């Protein structure tokens, strides 16, 4: 349950950031890129949530679960990364593409970190 609340909070914060910057953009391409980035984010989060809920994860250590999450949802992860990169490039064309790629990679890493954090907090105490 905590993971869902944590995920919802991150989704809300990301959506707010994307929405605020969209007000400055009148361009249809930018709005379309924003919509795809938000869809990519949602798809990736839903996939990570499914991965989190799998029964096989119950006995995993934090490190093992972290490795599992890092390899999970490859197509959703890549779609999110590319869609966010496209949005950032459309929204901020004068910024170096390497900076946009770094931002997109940090967004993916942040989603993975949040799932691992929820996993650790929701585990029963070790005896």
Beta strands, then each sheet from edge to edge (+ up, - down):
end
